[in-house]
Amino acid sequence: MKHLCAIIILTAFALTAKAQLYFPPKTSSTWDTISPAALGWCESKIDSLYSFLEAENTKAFILLKDGKIVLEEYFNGHSATSNWYWASAGKTLTAFMVGMAQQEQFLKITDTTSTYLGKGWTACTPAQEEKITIWHQLTMTTGLNDDVTDHHCTLDTCLQYLADAGTRWAYHNAPYTLLGDVIAKATGKTLNQYTTQQLLTTIGMNGLYINNGYNNVFYSNARSMARFGLLILNKGNWNGNQILTDTEYFDDMVNTSQNINESYGYLWWLNGKDSHMIPQTRKIYNGSMAPNAPDDMIAALGKNGQFINVVPSQNMVWIRMGNKPENSTVSLTLNNDIWGYINELNCDPLSSFPIELNNQEIQVYPNPVSNDVIIKHYHHNSAIAYKLFNNAGQLLKRGTSYGRINLSQYKAGPYYITLCDGNSTKTIKVIKE
Protein backbone atom coordinates (compact mmCIF):
# COMPACT_ATOMS: atom_id res chain seq x y z
CA MET A 1 0.00 0.00 0.00
CA LYS A 2 2.98 2.29 -0.22
CA HIS A 3 1.58 3.90 -3.34
CA LEU A 4 -1.08 5.46 -1.13
CA CYS A 5 1.54 7.15 1.03
CA ALA A 6 3.35 9.40 -1.43
CA ILE A 7 2.84 12.36 0.85
CA ILE A 8 4.32 15.79 0.62
CA ILE A 9 8.00 16.34 1.30
CA LEU A 10 9.49 16.27 4.74
CA THR A 11 6.43 14.71 6.36
CA ALA A 12 8.59 12.79 8.76
CA PHE A 13 10.37 15.99 9.71
CA ALA A 14 7.13 17.92 10.11
CA LEU A 15 5.97 15.35 12.63
CA THR A 16 8.99 15.70 14.88
CA ALA A 17 10.24 18.65 16.88
CA LYS A 18 11.46 21.52 14.75
CA ALA A 19 15.19 21.90 14.35
CA GLN A 20 16.74 25.18 15.38
CA LEU A 21 16.87 27.59 12.49
CA TYR A 22 20.20 28.44 10.88
CA PHE A 23 20.85 31.99 9.68
CA PRO A 24 23.56 32.76 7.12
CA PRO A 25 26.12 35.49 7.96
CA LYS A 26 25.06 39.00 6.98
CA THR A 27 28.32 39.98 5.27
CA SER A 28 29.37 36.74 3.60
CA SER A 29 28.27 34.50 0.76
CA THR A 30 28.64 31.51 3.10
CA TRP A 31 25.41 29.58 3.56
CA ASP A 32 25.23 26.16 5.20
CA THR A 33 23.63 23.35 3.24
CA ILE A 34 21.78 20.09 3.82
CA SER A 35 22.33 17.23 1.41
CA PRO A 36 19.10 16.17 -0.35
CA ALA A 37 20.19 12.57 0.23
CA ALA A 38 20.22 13.20 3.98
CA LEU A 39 16.52 14.02 3.70
CA GLY A 40 15.82 10.89 1.65
CA TRP A 41 15.24 12.79 -1.58
CA CYS A 42 15.77 11.07 -4.94
CA GLU A 43 18.13 12.57 -7.47
CA SER A 44 15.74 11.58 -10.26
CA LYS A 45 12.89 13.48 -8.59
CA ILE A 46 15.12 16.55 -8.17
CA ASP A 47 16.02 16.31 -11.87
CA SER A 48 12.31 16.21 -12.72
CA LEU A 49 11.70 19.33 -10.65
CA TYR A 50 14.60 21.15 -12.31
CA SER A 51 13.45 20.07 -15.79
CA PHE A 52 9.99 21.45 -15.07
CA LEU A 53 11.40 24.70 -13.71
CA GLU A 54 13.65 25.17 -16.72
CA ALA A 55 10.79 24.45 -19.13
CA GLU A 56 8.75 27.12 -17.33
CA ASN A 57 11.41 29.81 -17.95
CA THR A 58 12.70 29.83 -14.39
CA LYS A 59 15.83 31.84 -13.61
CA ALA A 60 16.46 30.96 -9.95
CA PHE A 61 15.13 28.40 -7.47
CA ILE A 62 16.20 27.99 -3.83
CA LEU A 63 14.71 25.68 -1.20
CA LEU A 64 15.65 26.05 2.47
CA LYS A 65 15.08 23.52 5.24
CA ASP A 66 15.75 24.75 8.79
CA GLY A 67 17.33 27.80 7.17
CA LYS A 68 19.93 25.75 5.28
CA ILE A 69 20.05 25.39 1.51
CA VAL A 70 18.87 22.03 0.22
CA LEU A 71 18.33 23.00 -3.42
CA GLU A 72 19.76 25.95 -5.34
CA GLU A 73 19.75 26.11 -9.11
CA TYR A 74 20.04 28.84 -11.75
CA PHE A 75 18.81 28.65 -15.32
CA ASN A 76 18.93 30.53 -18.62
CA GLY A 77 22.09 32.52 -17.91
CA HIS A 78 21.02 33.65 -14.44
CA SER A 79 23.47 33.37 -11.53
CA ALA A 80 23.65 33.82 -7.77
CA THR A 81 24.68 37.46 -8.25
CA SER A 82 22.04 38.33 -10.86
CA ASN A 83 19.31 40.73 -9.79
CA TRP A 84 15.70 40.20 -10.84
CA TYR A 85 12.40 41.88 -10.15
CA TRP A 86 10.03 40.67 -7.45
CA ALA A 87 6.92 42.14 -9.13
CA SER A 88 3.96 41.84 -6.75
CA ALA A 89 5.90 39.48 -4.48
CA GLY A 90 7.57 42.71 -3.38
CA LYS A 91 4.27 43.86 -1.87
CA THR A 92 5.11 41.70 1.13
CA LEU A 93 8.36 43.58 1.63
CA THR A 94 6.44 46.86 1.68
CA ALA A 95 3.95 45.38 4.16
CA PHE A 96 6.88 44.54 6.45
CA MET A 97 8.19 48.10 6.18
CA VAL A 98 4.79 49.54 7.09
CA GLY A 99 5.00 47.41 10.23
CA MET A 100 8.46 48.79 10.95
CA ALA A 101 7.21 52.37 10.53
CA GLN A 102 4.33 51.71 12.91
CA GLN A 103 6.73 50.07 15.38
CA GLU A 104 8.81 53.24 15.37
CA GLN A 105 5.64 55.32 15.85
CA PHE A 106 5.96 57.15 12.55
CA LEU A 107 2.42 56.08 11.65
CA LYS A 108 -0.54 53.96 12.64
CA ILE A 109 -2.23 51.73 10.10
CA THR A 110 -5.56 53.10 11.31
CA ASP A 111 -4.50 56.58 10.12
CA THR A 112 -6.29 57.97 7.09
CA THR A 113 -4.08 57.89 4.02
CA SER A 114 -4.70 61.61 3.42
CA THR A 115 -2.78 62.29 6.66
CA TYR A 116 0.38 61.51 4.67
CA LEU A 117 -0.58 62.09 1.02
CA GLY A 118 -2.66 65.21 1.61
CA LYS A 119 -6.29 65.88 0.86
CA GLY A 120 -7.28 65.31 -2.75
CA TRP A 121 -4.95 62.41 -3.45
CA THR A 122 -7.96 60.70 -5.07
CA ALA A 123 -10.85 61.83 -7.24
CA CYS A 124 -13.27 60.92 -4.44
CA THR A 125 -15.32 63.37 -2.45
CA PRO A 126 -13.63 64.49 0.78
CA ALA A 127 -15.98 62.29 2.81
CA GLN A 128 -15.28 59.22 0.65
CA GLU A 129 -11.52 59.81 0.69
CA GLU A 130 -11.41 60.31 4.46
CA LYS A 131 -12.67 56.74 4.98
CA ILE A 132 -9.56 55.25 3.32
CA THR A 133 -6.83 54.26 5.79
CA ILE A 134 -3.40 52.64 5.51
CA TRP A 135 -5.09 49.41 6.67
CA HIS A 136 -7.32 49.50 3.58
CA GLN A 137 -4.25 49.88 1.36
CA LEU A 138 -2.63 46.86 3.05
CA THR A 139 -5.74 44.69 2.64
CA MET A 140 -6.81 45.72 -0.90
CA THR A 141 -10.08 47.14 0.39
CA THR A 142 -9.82 50.87 -0.46
CA GLY A 143 -13.03 50.77 -2.49
CA LEU A 144 -11.29 52.61 -5.34
CA ASN A 145 -12.20 51.49 -8.84
CA ASP A 146 -9.66 48.96 -10.14
CA ASP A 147 -11.49 48.73 -13.46
CA VAL A 148 -10.09 52.01 -14.77
CA THR A 149 -8.04 52.12 -17.97
CA ASP A 150 -4.77 51.66 -16.04
CA HIS A 151 -5.11 50.21 -12.55
CA HIS A 152 -1.42 51.00 -11.96
CA CYS A 153 -2.04 54.75 -12.37
CA THR A 154 -1.46 56.65 -9.13
CA LEU A 155 -2.71 60.04 -10.37
CA ASP A 156 -5.67 61.44 -8.48
CA THR A 157 -7.76 61.34 -11.67
CA CYS A 158 -7.26 57.55 -11.85
CA LEU A 159 -8.25 56.92 -8.23
CA GLN A 160 -12.01 56.95 -8.54
CA TYR A 161 -14.66 56.00 -6.00
CA LEU A 162 -16.52 52.73 -6.51
CA ALA A 163 -17.49 51.65 -3.00
CA ASP A 164 -16.91 52.69 0.59
CA ALA A 165 -13.54 51.61 1.97
CA GLY A 166 -13.69 48.19 3.62
CA THR A 167 -16.74 46.93 1.74
CA ARG A 168 -15.02 45.44 -1.33
CA TRP A 169 -11.82 43.45 -2.00
CA ALA A 170 -10.02 44.06 -5.29
CA TYR A 171 -6.40 43.56 -6.31
CA HIS A 172 -5.65 47.19 -7.12
CA ASN A 173 -2.02 48.07 -7.69
CA ALA A 174 -2.15 51.87 -7.43
CA PRO A 175 -3.27 52.19 -3.76
CA TYR A 176 -0.61 49.63 -2.85
CA THR A 177 2.12 51.58 -4.68
CA LEU A 178 1.20 54.71 -2.76
CA LEU A 179 2.16 52.95 0.47
CA GLY A 180 5.74 53.78 -0.52
CA ASP A 181 4.85 57.49 -0.47
CA VAL A 182 3.08 57.03 2.87
CA ILE A 183 6.24 55.48 4.37
CA ALA A 184 8.40 58.25 2.91
CA LYS A 185 6.17 61.05 4.22
CA ALA A 186 5.87 59.40 7.66
CA THR A 187 9.57 58.61 8.17
CA GLY A 188 11.20 61.50 6.34
CA LYS A 189 13.28 59.01 4.33
CA THR A 190 12.81 57.59 0.85
CA LEU A 191 11.42 54.08 0.70
CA ASN A 192 14.84 52.80 -0.39
CA GLN A 193 16.63 54.61 2.44
CA TYR A 194 14.24 53.34 5.07
CA THR A 195 14.20 49.76 3.76
CA THR A 196 18.00 49.63 3.53
CA GLN A 197 18.45 51.05 7.00
CA GLN A 198 15.82 49.01 8.81
CA LEU A 199 15.94 45.71 6.92
CA LEU A 200 18.44 45.06 4.15
CA THR A 201 21.65 45.72 6.09
CA THR A 202 20.18 44.03 9.17
CA ILE A 203 19.75 40.62 7.52
CA GLY A 204 22.30 40.83 4.70
CA MET A 205 19.98 41.46 1.74
CA ASN A 206 20.82 43.39 -1.38
CA GLY A 207 18.13 45.14 -3.38
CA LEU A 208 16.52 48.35 -4.53
CA TYR A 209 13.08 49.71 -5.41
CA ILE A 210 13.16 51.02 -9.00
CA ASN A 211 10.46 53.15 -10.59
CA ASN A 212 8.86 51.54 -13.62
CA GLY A 213 6.12 53.80 -14.91
CA TYR A 214 3.69 54.24 -12.04
CA ASN A 215 5.05 51.15 -10.28
CA ASN A 216 7.86 50.97 -7.75
CA VAL A 217 9.37 47.50 -8.22
CA PHE A 218 11.89 45.80 -5.93
CA TYR A 219 14.92 44.06 -7.48
CA SER A 220 17.41 41.78 -5.72
CA ASN A 221 19.30 38.53 -6.14
CA ALA A 222 17.69 35.19 -5.32
CA ARG A 223 19.46 34.64 -2.01
CA SER A 224 18.18 38.00 -0.76
CA MET A 225 14.67 36.85 -1.54
CA ALA A 226 15.37 33.64 0.40
CA ARG A 227 16.74 35.67 3.34
CA PHE A 228 13.49 37.62 3.53
CA GLY A 229 11.51 34.37 3.47
CA LEU A 230 13.65 33.03 6.32
CA LEU A 231 12.98 36.19 8.33
CA ILE A 232 9.24 35.70 7.86
CA LEU A 233 9.52 32.01 8.80
CA ASN A 234 11.04 33.13 12.11
CA LYS A 235 8.33 35.76 12.68
CA GLY A 236 10.49 38.80 12.07
CA ASN A 237 13.42 37.57 14.14
CA TRP A 238 16.88 37.25 12.56
CA ASN A 239 19.19 35.02 14.56
CA GLY A 240 17.97 36.35 17.90
CA ASN A 241 17.48 39.94 16.75
CA GLN A 242 13.74 40.71 16.82
CA ILE A 243 13.58 43.16 13.95
CA LEU A 244 9.80 43.52 13.86
CA THR A 245 8.90 43.71 17.54
CA ASP A 246 5.27 44.58 16.85
CA THR A 247 4.10 40.97 17.13
CA GLU A 248 0.45 41.94 16.83
CA TYR A 249 1.14 43.55 13.45
CA PHE A 250 3.15 40.53 12.28
CA ASP A 251 0.39 38.09 13.25
CA ASP A 252 -2.24 40.22 11.52
CA MET A 253 -0.03 40.46 8.43
CA VAL A 254 0.11 36.69 7.90
CA ASN A 255 -3.48 35.86 8.81
CA THR A 256 -6.84 36.67 7.23
CA SER A 257 -7.15 40.45 7.34
CA GLN A 258 -10.80 40.92 6.35
CA ASN A 259 -13.89 38.76 5.76
CA ILE A 260 -14.15 39.23 1.99
CA ASN A 261 -11.06 37.34 0.78
CA GLU A 262 -10.08 34.85 3.49
CA SER A 263 -6.85 34.03 1.67
CA TYR A 264 -5.33 37.50 1.99
CA GLY A 265 -3.47 39.09 4.88
CA TYR A 266 -1.51 42.32 4.67
CA LEU A 267 -0.34 41.86 1.06
CA TRP A 268 0.49 38.18 1.80
CA TRP A 269 -1.45 35.27 0.27
CA LEU A 270 -2.64 32.56 2.68
CA ASN A 271 -3.26 28.89 1.93
CA GLY A 272 -5.59 26.44 3.63
CA LYS A 273 -8.62 28.74 3.85
CA ASP A 274 -12.21 27.83 3.07
CA SER A 275 -12.25 30.17 0.08
CA HIS A 276 -10.06 32.45 -2.00
CA MET A 277 -10.29 35.17 -4.62
CA ILE A 278 -8.09 35.84 -7.63
CA PRO A 279 -7.21 39.29 -8.97
CA GLN A 280 -8.80 38.97 -12.40
CA THR A 281 -12.40 38.11 -11.59
CA ARG A 282 -12.95 39.12 -7.96
CA LYS A 283 -15.13 36.02 -7.73
CA ILE A 284 -14.99 33.95 -4.54
CA TYR A 285 -13.84 30.35 -5.10
CA ASN A 286 -14.27 27.58 -2.58
CA GLY A 287 -11.21 25.88 -1.14
CA SER A 288 -7.50 26.61 -0.82
CA MET A 289 -5.69 28.64 -3.43
CA ALA A 290 -2.92 25.98 -3.69
CA PRO A 291 -4.33 22.46 -3.10
CA ASN A 292 -0.89 20.86 -3.53
CA ALA A 293 0.67 23.02 -0.81
CA PRO A 294 0.52 22.64 2.97
CA ASP A 295 -2.41 24.39 4.58
CA ASP A 296 -0.21 26.68 6.67
CA MET A 297 1.76 28.05 3.70
CA ILE A 298 1.90 31.81 3.33
CA ALA A 299 3.13 33.18 0.02
CA ALA A 300 4.42 36.25 -1.76
CA LEU A 301 3.17 35.98 -5.32
CA GLY A 302 4.21 38.14 -8.25
CA LYS A 303 3.62 38.42 -11.97
CA ASN A 304 5.46 35.94 -14.19
CA GLY A 305 6.09 33.61 -11.29
CA GLN A 306 8.04 35.52 -8.64
CA PHE A 307 7.38 33.47 -5.50
CA ILE A 308 8.28 33.21 -1.83
CA ASN A 309 6.64 30.25 -0.08
CA VAL A 310 6.94 30.02 3.72
CA VAL A 311 5.78 26.83 5.50
CA PRO A 312 6.12 27.00 9.31
CA SER A 313 5.02 23.38 9.89
CA GLN A 314 7.95 22.16 7.78
CA ASN A 315 10.53 24.83 8.65
CA MET A 316 10.72 25.41 4.91
CA VAL A 317 11.13 28.35 2.56
CA TRP A 318 11.41 28.21 -1.19
CA ILE A 319 11.69 30.97 -3.76
CA ARG A 320 11.38 31.09 -7.52
CA MET A 321 12.38 33.90 -9.91
CA GLY A 322 11.85 33.91 -13.65
CA ASN A 323 9.56 34.50 -16.59
CA LYS A 324 6.18 32.89 -17.06
CA PRO A 325 4.25 35.20 -19.36
CA GLU A 326 0.53 34.77 -18.81
CA ASN A 327 -2.56 36.86 -18.39
CA SER A 328 -2.79 36.56 -14.61
CA THR A 329 -1.42 39.19 -12.25
CA VAL A 330 -0.24 36.45 -9.88
CA SER A 331 0.65 32.93 -11.03
CA LEU A 332 -1.39 30.77 -8.67
CA THR A 333 -1.32 27.83 -11.07
CA LEU A 334 2.46 27.75 -11.51
CA ASN A 335 3.02 28.00 -7.76
CA ASN A 336 0.69 25.06 -7.20
CA ASP A 337 2.33 23.06 -10.01
CA ILE A 338 5.78 23.49 -8.45
CA TRP A 339 4.38 22.09 -5.21
CA GLY A 340 3.29 19.02 -7.14
CA TYR A 341 6.94 18.28 -7.94
CA ILE A 342 8.17 19.16 -4.45
CA ASN A 343 5.67 16.73 -2.98
CA GLU A 344 7.29 13.86 -4.90
CA LEU A 345 10.91 14.52 -3.89
CA ASN A 346 11.00 12.00 -1.06
CA CYS A 347 12.25 8.59 -2.17
CA ASP A 348 10.70 6.64 0.68
CA PRO A 349 8.24 8.72 2.67
CA LEU A 350 7.39 5.66 4.80
CA SER A 351 10.86 5.12 6.16
CA SER A 352 10.66 7.24 9.28
CA PHE A 353 7.02 8.16 9.80
CA PRO A 354 6.92 8.06 13.60
CA ILE A 355 3.27 7.74 14.56
CA GLU A 356 1.24 4.59 14.95
CA LEU A 357 -2.29 4.60 13.66
CA ASN A 358 -5.03 2.47 15.11
CA ASN A 359 -8.74 2.69 15.66
CA GLN A 360 -8.44 3.40 19.35
CA GLU A 361 -6.16 6.42 18.94
CA ILE A 362 -7.85 8.23 16.03
CA GLN A 363 -11.19 10.01 16.02
CA VAL A 364 -12.69 11.57 12.89
CA TYR A 365 -15.65 13.95 13.10
CA PRO A 366 -18.11 15.22 12.07
CA ASN A 367 -19.23 12.52 9.68
CA PRO A 368 -21.20 13.42 7.56
CA VAL A 369 -19.34 16.70 7.07
CA SER A 370 -20.17 20.03 5.44
CA ASN A 371 -16.83 21.85 5.55
CA ASP A 372 -13.97 20.69 7.79
CA VAL A 373 -13.16 17.13 8.82
CA ILE A 374 -11.41 17.02 12.18
CA ILE A 375 -8.82 14.28 12.73
CA LYS A 376 -7.81 13.82 16.34
CA HIS A 377 -4.84 11.64 17.24
CA TYR A 378 -4.68 11.27 20.99
CA HIS A 379 -0.92 10.72 21.29
CA HIS A 380 0.31 13.09 18.61
CA ASN A 381 0.03 16.87 18.36
CA SER A 382 1.96 17.64 15.16
CA ALA A 383 0.86 17.67 11.55
CA ILE A 384 -0.72 14.51 10.13
CA ALA A 385 0.01 13.52 6.52
CA TYR A 386 -2.98 12.63 4.40
CA LYS A 387 -4.33 11.98 0.92
CA LEU A 388 -7.92 12.66 -0.11
CA PHE A 389 -9.59 10.45 -2.74
CA ASN A 390 -13.03 10.55 -4.32
CA ASN A 391 -15.25 7.48 -4.70
CA ALA A 392 -13.62 6.62 -8.04
CA GLY A 393 -10.16 6.48 -6.44
CA GLN A 394 -8.99 9.76 -7.96
CA LEU A 395 -6.49 11.69 -5.85
CA LEU A 396 -7.97 15.11 -5.10
CA LYS A 397 -5.64 16.58 -2.52
CA ARG A 398 -2.60 15.75 -0.43
CA GLY A 399 -0.82 17.51 2.37
CA THR A 400 -0.20 17.76 6.05
CA SER A 401 -2.76 19.11 8.45
CA TYR A 402 -2.89 19.91 12.12
CA GLY A 403 -6.04 17.80 12.33
CA ARG A 404 -8.27 19.75 9.95
CA ILE A 405 -9.02 18.98 6.29
CA ASN A 406 -11.35 21.24 4.33
CA LEU A 407 -13.88 19.60 1.98
CA SER A 408 -16.08 22.61 1.24
CA GLN A 409 -15.02 22.80 -2.42
CA TYR A 410 -16.18 19.26 -3.21
CA LYS A 411 -19.66 18.07 -4.13
CA ALA A 412 -21.77 15.80 -1.92
CA GLY A 413 -20.84 12.14 -1.76
CA PRO A 414 -18.38 9.66 -0.25
CA TYR A 415 -14.67 10.45 0.08
CA TYR A 416 -11.69 8.56 1.50
CA ILE A 417 -8.89 10.00 3.63
CA THR A 418 -5.74 7.90 3.78
CA LEU A 419 -3.25 8.41 6.63
CA CYS A 420 0.18 6.77 6.50
CA ASP A 421 2.64 5.50 9.08
CA GLY A 422 5.94 3.64 8.77
CA ASN A 423 4.35 0.24 8.26
CA SER A 424 0.76 0.64 7.19
CA THR A 425 -2.02 2.93 6.11
CA LYS A 426 -5.37 3.77 7.58
CA THR A 427 -8.20 4.81 5.27
CA ILE A 428 -11.26 6.57 6.63
CA LYS A 429 -14.51 7.01 4.72
CA VAL A 430 -16.33 10.31 5.16
CA ILE A 431 -19.57 11.54 3.65
CA LYS A 432 -19.69 15.08 2.29
CA GLU A 433 -23.14 16.62 2.70
Phi, psi and omega in degrees: 000014183296334181295342178278351188249023178282075187272173187292162190298150174064025180301315181300323181285327179292338184266002176244173181298142181294140173285156177293138182287140173264144176234126180292153178302150183284333188240029182215155176275359178296135177208117181298152183235163169238132178291132175305325180297326180294338178265001181079025181270143181273136178299323181295325179288323176296318178300321179295319177299312182296322178298318178296314181299316180295320179295335181264022174062036177286147175251324181212141176217128177226135175236125179253140170234124183057028179088347182265151182282124173260314179231136174209119184215144179237146187227160168055042175083358178283158179216177181296337181261357180286137174266148181212157183281148177270344186052223184288349172298334178290348175302325182293327176295317178295321177301318178298319182289329173298318177298320178296318180294323176292320178302322180272008175064028172280335181203169168234140183290348174276354177294146173291144181299327181296342174303327185252330182261352181087157178290143180087017178287349175238177173266011180284167170291159178305322181292320178293317182294323184294342180281345184274125180244172175301322178303320179294324176295320180292332187254003181063039182233036182290337185083357178288151186285113178273359183262024176283173183304318179227104183285357173274343187295126182258006176291150181301327181293338179272344186262083190256146180291136171232322180206162177298144178305136177091355183256358186209136174256130176207137183281089188246116189288322187299310179300326175298310183305323182290350172299328177298320177291325177298313179299317182296315180294321184288320187266340185079009178236155173293161179301320178295317180298314183292319180294318179297315183292315188270339187229302192301308181291336183287329181241005175084024177276153162254171175143164185199137168281131180235131178291133178223092188067231177282341187277155175238101193254135180271135177239142173198179171275172187293321182294329175295321176298319179293323177299317180296319176299321179295321176299318179292320177304323181264024172057044175082012180249127179248102174054045178095349178263106181283096185287310175262100184275348178281082186295329178296317178297314181302312181298320178294326182297323187252022173228168181306126188264338183206169187263014180266307175244100183299336187267024181224129176259230171267085179067008172255144174268143187236130178268170172077015180267165181292336181207165177209162175239158175239153187301324191289320190253336186062017175277148178268126179250140178287147173091176182292153178285337181225085184301332180282345186265158175301149184297331184268010178294136166244148190217143166262122186235128181229161181306144179065019170087040171268115190230142159234121176247127181239124184233094182301322183295339181245007182050044188236144169225136166222149181231152176222132172240148176160197177246138173206070185303125177201174186281342186281149177287323174233141189267072180300320184294313181297318179301316179293322179296320178299319177300326178301321177284321178299322181298339184260005185293327185289128180291315184222081184294353180271347195297329185221031178287115197272350185267156174251134183251128172208166187297330183285333187262350184242134175234133180239128182200160347286163179207104012293162186230146176259317184233283186257130168271132178257127177246117182247121177247116194291341183241023183207127186248000182267187182294145177250131179277141183212162166229141179248126180240150171272183186292341179270003180085010180280130177289123181258326189197147175220159178164193170239147183217143173277052173087013182221124178236125184270128180244011188297334183279354185258152181284167181297145178146182181277144176222160183232128178251120180255124175253147186235140170237191185291341186233343188205178174236159172230124180248131184242131177267131175232152179250123176271123180283000000 
